[in-house]
Amino acid sequence: MIKRFFDILLAIILIILFSPFYIIVAVLILIKMGRPILFRQKRPGYKEKIFGIYKFRTMTNEKDEEGNLLPDNQRLVGVGKFIRSTSLDELPQLFNVLKGDMSFVGPRPLLIEYLPLYNERQKKRHDVKPGITGWAQVNGRNAISWEQKFEYDVWYVEHHSFWLDMKILWRTFLKVMKRSDISSDSSVTMEKFEGSKTY
């Protein structure tokens, strides 16, 4: 109850506070990349319930001669790269928090296609609402392996508290200011999860 009240209050405050950024980012995307401005994708949330997550679009729609989208590192350029590196692409998720699909802190909502790939322990990451930031994000984000990330997620599920959330939010603020752990070692985005051992 306290967490939900905090989520609603903080989301309203930040939406008002960042309203100029919404306009600026939207205009930049429209000028540099065109429509659509928002990226919407279905993701699994609490108890694997599917919802639509919102982000500002950061990649172009450039395709090769056969009509296939170019690799991420070729489509994430210019203004999109800046928006991603400053985490401004996450701003629309404040509306997901307001709707109750997400919380400020929790395991990041990943792709639906990953659901059958989780082992029993990893599935516990869906026992709480997904978050804009989380324990994995402040302990490596995209610079750590999937297995490490899931261990951090499950640890959070087993130990979450209001004060732990405050600690994670503060560390997230510091990470964003430093723009650290945005990419993995070999990609501008995190490599796809291929599954791990069942136990």
N, C-alpha and C positions, 0 to 999 in steps of 0.2 A: 504493500500500500504506500509506504514512504517512498519507495523507489519510483513508483508510477507517478506520484505527485511531483517528485523532483524532476522526472523526465518531462512532464507536461509544462511545468513552470520554466525550466531551463530552455526547452524548445521554443516556447513563445518569446522569451527574452532574446534568444539568439536570432530567431527569424526577424524580429524587429531590428535588432542591432546590425545584422548583416544584410538587410534589405538593399542597401546601395551596391553590395558585392553581387547580389543576384542579378541586378540590372546590368552591371558592368560585364560580368562573365557571360551573360546571355547575349549581349550585344557583340562581344568579341567573337564568340562562337558563330553567331549569325554572319558576321563579316568575313571571318577567316575560313570557316568550314561549311557555312550554310545550314540548312535544316536537316534533321531535327536538332533542337537545342538540348533537349533532355534525352538521356539513355534510360530506357525502362526494361527491366528484365525480371522474369519470375525466379524467385529464390525460396528455399525451404526455411521456415522460421521455427517458432516454438512448437515442439512436438511434430516437427516436419510439415506443419501447415504451410501451404504455398501462398506467397504474397508477391506483389510487384514492387521491386526496389527502384528508387529514383537516383540518378546521378546526372551531372552535367556531362555531355558528350566530350570526349577528349581525343577520339580517333577519327580520321577522315574515312570516307567510303571508297577510297581508291582500289581499283581492281586490276588484275593482270589481263592479258589478251584473251584468256579463256573465261573471263568473268568471275574469277575467284578473288576474294579479298586478299590484298597484300599482307605479308607478315606484320605483326603488331609493331615491331620496331620501325617499319617503314611508314606506318599510318599514324604513329604517335610522334608528331613533330610540332615545332613552332608553339603556337598558343596552347595547343592541347597538352604538350609536354610540360609547359609552365603550370597549367591548371592542375595537372596530375601531381607534379612535384610539390605544390603548395597545399595539396589536399582540398582545394576549392571545389573539386568535382564531387566531394562528399556532402556539400551544403544542402542539396535537395533532400537528403535523408532525414533532415530535421522534421520534414512533413511525415515521413514514415514513423518517426518517434511520436509525433503528435497523434497520429492515427492509432498507435498502439501495436503496430507491426514489429517495431524494433524498440530497443532501449539505447541509452547512450553508451552503456558498457555491456558487453557480452561477446560471445564468439561471433566472428564475422559470418554473415550469411553467404554460403558458397553456391556453386551450381547444382541444379537439380540432378544432373547426370552423375554427380558424385555419391548420391544417397546409397546405391547398392554396393559401393566400394568400401564403405566404412566397416571396420570391425566393431565388435560389441562395445568396446570401451569408447571408441571414437564417436559412436552414436549418441553418447551422453551429452555431447556438445549442443544437442537440441532440447535438453531438459530445462533450458532457460531461454529467454528471448534473445535473438541475435542483437549485436550492438554495432554502433558506428565505430567504436574502438573496443579493444579488449586486452586481456593479459598477454596474448600472443603478439599483438601489435606493438606493445611497449617493450617486448623482449625479443625483438628481431624483425617483426613484420614480414616482408617479402625476402629478407636476407637469410632466413632459416628454412630447414626442410619441412615438408608437410608433416612428418611424424613428430618433429619437435613442436610445430604449431598446434597440432591436435592435443599433445600432452599438456601444453599450456592452457588450451581451451577446457579440457576436462578438469584440470586443477582448479580453474576458476569456478566451474560448476560446483565443485565439491567444497570450495572455500569462500564463495562470494559473500560480500557484506557491503553495507553502505560505505564504510571507511575504506575498504579495498577499492570500491568504485571511485572514491575521491582521489585515491593514490594513482589509479590508472588514468583518470582524467588529467591530473597534473602532469604525469609523465608523457601523456599524449601531446599536451600543449608544448612541452619541451622538444619532443620529437618533430612536431610540425615546424617549430621555429628553426630547427637545425636541418630540416628536410632530409632526415636520415632514414635508412632502410626502406626506401621507396621501391627499389628493384632488387631482384635476386642477382646472383653472381653472373648468370648467363642470359638474362632476359630483362627487357624493360618492364615486363609484367611477370607474375608468378607462373612457373611452368604448370601444366595441367597435372592434376592428381591422378595417378594410375592405379591406386590401391596399395594396400600393405597386408602384412600377414594377419590372419584372423586369430584372435585369442580371447 
